[in-house]
Amino acid sequence: MNRSNKERKKEKKKERLTERKKERKRERKRKTDRQTERKKGRKKERKKERKKERKNTDLIKYLKKYEMVVRLFQKWETEEKKRGLKKKGRRRRRRKNGERLEEREKGRKEGRKK
């Protein structure tokens, strides 16, 4: 009976040890899982932050380009207006010097008579 009792005790001890080992393993797993979750969470957060930063930088770049384009168009408009005025002036002069010159002189003469 003594031996059987000793054997039982040994078996119980072994079982306890194995249980402890299993518990430790579980705890380690939990810890590593938590760490990986944290890391994943951090990674996700970083990704989101980077996305936001990219969006902001893209927006800034877009706005800068847009501003440049607007400035260019304004420049072109002012240049075209200047050119248009010059052209119009020349055209008027040509008309005045060409066909309409006689009509104008007639009109002036008639106006003086009145």
C-alpha positions as CSV (number, residue, x, y, z in Angstrom):
1,M,0.0,0.0,0.0
2,N,2.8,2.3,0.8
3,R,4.3,2.0,-2.7
4,S,1.0,2.6,-4.3
5,N,0.5,5.7,-2.2
6,K,4.0,6.9,-3.2
7,E,3.3,6.3,-6.8
8,R,0.0,8.1,-6.5
9,K,1.8,11.1,-5.0
10,K,4.4,11.0,-7.7
11,E,1.7,10.9,-10.4
12,K,-0.1,13.8,-8.7
13,K,3.1,15.8,-8.6
14,K,3.7,15.1,-12.3
15,E,0.2,16.1,-13.1
16,R,0.6,19.3,-11.1
17,L,3.9,20.1,-12.9
18,T,2.4,19.4,-16.3
19,E,-0.6,21.6,-15.4
20,R,1.7,24.4,-14.3
21,K,3.7,24.0,-17.5
22,K,0.5,24.2,-19.5
23,E,-0.7,27.2,-17.6
24,R,2.7,29.0,-18.1
25,K,2.5,28.2,-21.8
26,R,-1.0,29.6,-22.0
27,E,0.1,32.7,-20.1
28,R,3.0,33.2,-22.5
29,K,0.7,32.8,-25.4
30,R,-1.7,35.3,-24.0
31,K,1.2,37.7,-23.5
32,T,2.5,37.2,-27.0
33,D,-1.0,37.5,-28.4
34,R,-1.6,40.7,-26.5
35,Q,1.8,42.1,-27.7
36,T,1.0,41.1,-31.3
37,E,-2.4,42.7,-31.0
38,R,-0.8,45.9,-29.6
39,K,1.7,45.9,-32.4
40,K,-1.1,45.3,-35.0
41,G,-3.1,48.1,-33.4
42,R,-0.1,50.4,-33.5
43,K,0.6,49.4,-37.1
44,K,-3.0,50.2,-38.0
45,E,-2.8,53.5,-36.2
46,R,0.4,54.4,-38.0
47,K,-1.1,53.4,-41.3
48,K,-4.1,55.6,-40.6
49,E,-1.8,58.5,-39.6
50,R,0.3,58.0,-42.7
51,K,-2.8,58.0,-44.8
52,K,-4.0,61.2,-43.3
53,E,-0.6,62.7,-43.8
54,R,-0.6,61.6,-47.4
55,K,-4.0,63.0,-47.9
56,N,-3.0,66.3,-46.4
57,T,0.2,66.4,-48.5
58,D,-1.7,65.5,-51.6
59,L,-4.3,68.1,-50.8
60,I,-1.6,70.7,-50.3
61,K,0.2,69.7,-53.5
62,Y,-3.1,69.8,-55.4
63,L,-4.0,73.2,-53.9
64,K,-0.5,74.6,-54.8
65,K,-0.9,73.3,-58.4
66,Y,-4.3,74.7,-58.6
67,E,-3.1,78.1,-57.4
68,M,-0.3,78.0,-60.0
69,V,-2.8,77.1,-62.7
70,V,-5.1,79.9,-61.6
71,R,-2.2,82.3,-61.6
72,L,-1.2,81.1,-65.1
73,F,-4.7,81.6,-66.4
74,Q,-4.9,85.0,-64.9
75,K,-1.6,85.9,-66.5
76,W,-2.8,84.6,-69.8
77,E,-6.1,86.5,-69.5
78,T,-4.3,89.8,-68.8
79,E,-1.9,89.2,-71.6
80,E,-4.7,88.4,-74.0
81,K,-6.6,91.5,-72.9
82,K,-3.5,93.6,-73.5
83,R,-3.0,91.9,-76.9
84,G,-6.7,92.3,-77.7
85,L,-6.6,96.0,-76.9
86,K,-3.5,96.5,-79.0
87,K,-5.0,94.5,-81.9
88,K,-8.3,96.4,-81.6
89,G,-6.5,99.6,-81.6
90,R,-4.6,98.7,-84.7
91,R,-7.7,97.5,-86.4
92,R,-9.5,100.7,-85.7
93,R,-6.6,102.6,-87.1
94,R,-6.5,100.5,-90.2
95,R,-10.2,101.0,-90.7
96,K,-9.8,104.7,-90.1
97,N,-6.9,104.9,-92.4
98,G,-8.5,102.7,-95.0
99,E,-12.2,102.6,-95.9
100,R,-13.7,104.8,-93.2
101,L,-11.3,107.7,-93.5
102,E,-13.3,109.2,-96.4
103,E,-16.6,108.7,-94.5
104,R,-15.2,110.4,-91.4
105,E,-14.0,113.3,-93.3
106,K,-17.4,113.7,-94.9
107,G,-19.0,113.5,-91.5
108,R,-16.6,116.2,-90.2
109,K,-17.3,118.5,-93.0
110,E,-21.0,118.1,-92.6
111,G,-20.8,118.6,-88.9
112,R,-18.8,121.8,-89.4
113,K,-21.4,123.1,-91.8
114,K,-24.2,122.6,-89.3
